[in-house]
Amino acid sequence: MSNTAPVKSTTPRILIVGGGYAGFYTAWKLEKHLRKGEAEVTIVDPLPYMTYQPFLPEVAAGSIEARHSVVALRRHLKKTTIVAAKVTGINHADKVATITPIAGEPYELEYDQIVVTAGAVSRTFPIPGIADNAIGLKTIEEAVAIRDRLMSNFDKASTLPPGPARDRLLTVVVVGGGFAGIEVFAELRSLASSLVSKYPQVTFEDTHFHLVEAMSRIMPEVSLKTSEWVLKSLAKRGAFVHLDTQLTSAVDGNVELSTGEVIPTDLIVWTAGVMANPTVVRGGDLPVEERGRIRTRADLRVGTEDEIVEGAWAAGDVSAVPDLTGGGVGGYCVPNAQHAVRQAKLLAKNLVAVLRGELPREYFHKNLGAVAGLGLYNGVFQSGNLALKGFIAWVAHRGYHGLAMPSWERKFRVVWGWWNNLWLGRDLVNLEAVQNPRYVFEEFAARPRPAAPAAEPEKKAVTEAPAQKVAASR
Ligand SMILES: Cc1cc2nc3c(=O)[nH]c(=O)nc-3n(C[C@H](O)[C@H](O)[C@H](O)COP(=O)(O)OP(=O)(O)OC[C@H]3O[C@@H](n4cnc5c(N)ncnc54)[C@H](O)[C@@H]3O)c2cc1C
């Protein structure tokens, strides 16, 4: 028997934290750039798919099938080890991450290079009722639940007489007038307008749509003139935006506004901002800037201009990457998919370069503009001074996102779905009952007969007791 210790593998181990936009693209491109045996790549994400978040408003409106707007990691990452877990701690000083799997006990995983791409979560404020009654729009599950809720509410409302209970079911409140908020607001309005024609008991006037925005304008990504056109277009379709207004309470099915207005509602969608993933940022020892993001250099290594944190990389919404074009907010890239994808592609190249002893390049991307869908056949597009509105912008929105969806397999499913909807109409199936899938089975399931009542032997004992007593007294 040999006494020598097992030889430790010298192949660099790359750990990617989060398989969303930036994480998925980093792994995908690493698979392309790395030579065989040059490094081992592991991606950790509690979800088995990357979510194409720009499609969430259309999923909420039933214009895209939920499964088509996510990309299965295992199907497209063939050389990457995929771990269904959360990273709950990063000890970069020792190059060890704490992995908390979706089943089983947490464990420590050693790495040589870490790529942090854990994205962002909805940022809320301590407003009474929001944490318990509102829903965000960052995940596919939320988009599906929003759609199902609106459709179930139509079903319920159609069985009720006119009155406050029915009004509440037919009222939607969206908080936040950024891109995500306006898109989901407009898409839900569009869905509700289609639903009205299927419910003879519900009229267009019975449905109420309110968006609450704290600032004096919506969609800061487009010009003021374009944003005003969006406001008018929404108002024409019966969807009202409350500017310079804050939501102050959301308790007992009533939304209260800073203007004093009270809106009874059964659906509150919260899209008023995001913050870098707190679990990963706070649970680690990587440097964090004032706004809670991982301090990242323009070459996508963690650190500052003067100090590099060796072996640590970051990209996407979790990171603060300097925007060298001079645009951005506070000198940093804004959190969007445009940046996340491009940063990830460069990150993969830079990481491979560093492994080979070469120099990494700096990230430089000039904003291409913004495009938003505002419900079926309506949209808005802005690039510099060029603004497109209405149908042509909607075509640009679908064209851009149809092409931007990663992988031909996924592009095909999405575009095929749109094609089908064009001829067959929007899919109006509501599967909210999936939340309680056993209800029919349980109602009719045969159960074992209850055990025979234990009362008989007791009776006997009682009748025997006096006899014994008698015997004892003889
Ligand atoms: C409704 C909506 C519409 C949008 N529309 C546009 C648009 O039109 N154009 C545009 O450019 N951008 C758009 N965006 C923004 C864009 O989607 C994000 O900027 C982008 O997804 C950021 O990518 P990311 O990889 O940083 O984060 P994400 O894509 O959010 O990925 C983060 C990943 O990390 C995983 N994760 C979380 N916690 C952990 C953990 N502890 N351990 C391991 N993994 C973890 C998550 O499960 C997720 O898979 C939109 C966003 C939303 C919500």
The ligand as an SDF file (V2000), in Angstrom:
LIG
                    3D

 53 58  0  0  0  0  0  0  0  0999 V2000
  -40.1170   42.9990  -15.3530 C   0  0  0  0  0  0  0  0  0  0  0  0
  -38.7190   43.3060  -15.8120 C   0  0  0  0  0  0  0  0  0  0  0  0
  -38.5010   43.7720  -17.1040 C   0  0  0  0  0  0  0  0  0  0  0  0
  -37.2100   44.0660  -17.5300 C   0  0  0  0  0  0  0  0  0  0  0  0
  -37.0200   44.5290  -18.8080 N   0  0  0  0  0  0  0  0  0  0  0  0
  -35.7740   44.8230  -19.2320 C   0  0  0  0  0  0  0  0  0  0  0  0
  -35.5570   45.2660  -20.5640 C   0  0  0  0  0  0  0  0  0  0  0  0
  -36.4930   45.4130  -21.3430 O   0  0  0  0  0  0  0  0  0  0  0  0
  -34.2780   45.5320  -20.9450 N   0  0  0  0  0  0  0  0  0  0  0  0
  -33.2210   45.3680  -20.0940 C   0  0  0  0  0  0  0  0  0  0  0  0
  -32.0790   45.6130  -20.5020 O   0  0  0  0  0  0  0  0  0  0  0  0
  -33.4010   44.9370  -18.8380 N   0  0  0  0  0  0  0  0  0  0  0  0
  -34.6430   44.6560  -18.3810 C   0  0  0  0  0  0  0  0  0  0  0  0
  -34.8330   44.2070  -17.0970 N   0  0  0  0  0  0  0  0  0  0  0  0
  -33.6840   44.0750  -16.1820 C   0  0  0  0  0  0  0  0  0  0  0  0
  -32.9200   42.7810  -16.3870 C   0  0  0  0  0  0  0  0  0  0  0  0
  -33.7730   41.6850  -16.4870 O   0  0  0  0  0  0  0  0  0  0  0  0
  -31.9210   42.5820  -15.2510 C   0  0  0  0  0  0  0  0  0  0  0  0
  -31.0950   43.7040  -15.2030 O   0  0  0  0  0  0  0  0  0  0  0  0
  -31.0930   41.3200  -15.4480 C   0  0  0  0  0  0  0  0  0  0  0  0
  -31.8980   40.1970  -15.2790 O   0  0  0  0  0  0  0  0  0  0  0  0
  -29.9170   41.2570  -14.4780 C   0  0  0  0  0  0  0  0  0  0  0  0
  -29.2330   40.0720  -14.6530 O   0  0  0  0  0  0  0  0  0  0  0  0
  -28.4460   39.3860  -13.4320 P   0  0  0  0  0  0  0  0  0  0  0  0
  -27.7870   38.1750  -13.9680 O   0  0  0  0  0  0  0  0  0  0  0  0
  -27.6140   40.4050  -12.7580 O   0  0  0  0  0  0  0  0  0  0  0  0
  -29.5670   38.9950  -12.3990 O   0  0  0  0  0  0  0  0  0  0  0  0
  -30.7280   37.9250  -12.5730 P   0  0  0  0  0  0  0  0  0  0  0  0
  -31.0550   37.7300  -13.9980 O   0  0  0  0  0  0  0  0  0  0  0  0
  -31.8060   38.3710  -11.6580 O   0  0  0  0  0  0  0  0  0  0  0  0
  -30.0910   36.5580  -12.0430 O   0  0  0  0  0  0  0  0  0  0  0  0
  -29.7380   36.3470  -10.6970 C   0  0  0  0  0  0  0  0  0  0  0  0
  -29.7130   34.8560  -10.4310 C   0  0  0  0  0  0  0  0  0  0  0  0
  -29.1280   34.6250   -9.1680 O   0  0  0  0  0  0  0  0  0  0  0  0
  -29.8500   33.6070   -8.5170 C   0  0  0  0  0  0  0  0  0  0  0  0
  -29.6410   33.7330   -7.0710 N   0  0  0  0  0  0  0  0  0  0  0  0
  -30.2810   34.5470   -6.2090 C   0  0  0  0  0  0  0  0  0  0  0  0
  -29.8040   34.3700   -4.9640 N   0  0  0  0  0  0  0  0  0  0  0  0
  -28.8350   33.4340   -5.0460 C   0  0  0  0  0  0  0  0  0  0  0  0
  -27.9780   32.8270   -4.0980 C   0  0  0  0  0  0  0  0  0  0  0  0
  -28.0030   33.1730   -2.8020 N   0  0  0  0  0  0  0  0  0  0  0  0
  -27.1220   31.8820   -4.5290 N   0  0  0  0  0  0  0  0  0  0  0  0
  -27.0880   31.5240   -5.8250 C   0  0  0  0  0  0  0  0  0  0  0  0
  -27.8830   32.0660   -6.7670 N   0  0  0  0  0  0  0  0  0  0  0  0
  -28.7320   33.0250   -6.3820 C   0  0  0  0  0  0  0  0  0  0  0  0
  -31.2820   33.8410   -8.9470 C   0  0  0  0  0  0  0  0  0  0  0  0
  -32.0640   32.6620   -8.7860 O   0  0  0  0  0  0  0  0  0  0  0  0
  -31.0990   34.2270  -10.4020 C   0  0  0  0  0  0  0  0  0  0  0  0
  -31.1550   33.1090  -11.2470 O   0  0  0  0  0  0  0  0  0  0  0  0
  -36.1110   43.8920  -16.6510 C   0  0  0  0  0  0  0  0  0  0  0  0
  -36.3370   43.4000  -15.3480 C   0  0  0  0  0  0  0  0  0  0  0  0
  -37.6210   43.1160  -14.9350 C   0  0  0  0  0  0  0  0  0  0  0  0
  -37.8450   42.6000  -13.5350 C   0  0  0  0  0  0  0  0  0  0  0  0
  1  2  1  0
  2  3  1  0
  2 52  2  0
  3  4  2  0
  4  5  1  0
  4 50  1  0
  5  6  2  0
  6  7  1  0
  6 13  1  0
  7  8  2  0
  7  9  1  0
  9 10  1  0
 10 11  2  0
 10 12  1  0
 12 13  2  0
 13 14  1  0
 14 15  1  0
 14 50  1  0
 15 16  1  0
 16 17  1  0
 16 18  1  0
 18 19  1  0
 18 20  1  0
 20 21  1  0
 20 22  1  0
 22 23  1  0
 23 24  1  0
 24 25  2  0
 24 26  1  0
 24 27  1  0
 27 28  1  0
 28 29  2  0
 28 30  1  0
 28 31  1  0
 31 32  1  0
 32 33  1  0
 33 34  1  0
 33 48  1  0
 34 35  1  0
 35 36  1  0
 35 46  1  0
 36 37  1  0
 36 45  1  0
 37 38  2  0
 38 39  1  0
 39 40  1  0
 39 45  2  0
 40 41  1  0
 40 42  2  0
 42 43  1  0
 43 44  2  0
 44 45  1  0
 46 47  1  0
 46 48  1  0
 48 49  1  0
 50 51  2  0
 51 52  1  0
 52 53  1  0
M  END
$$$$
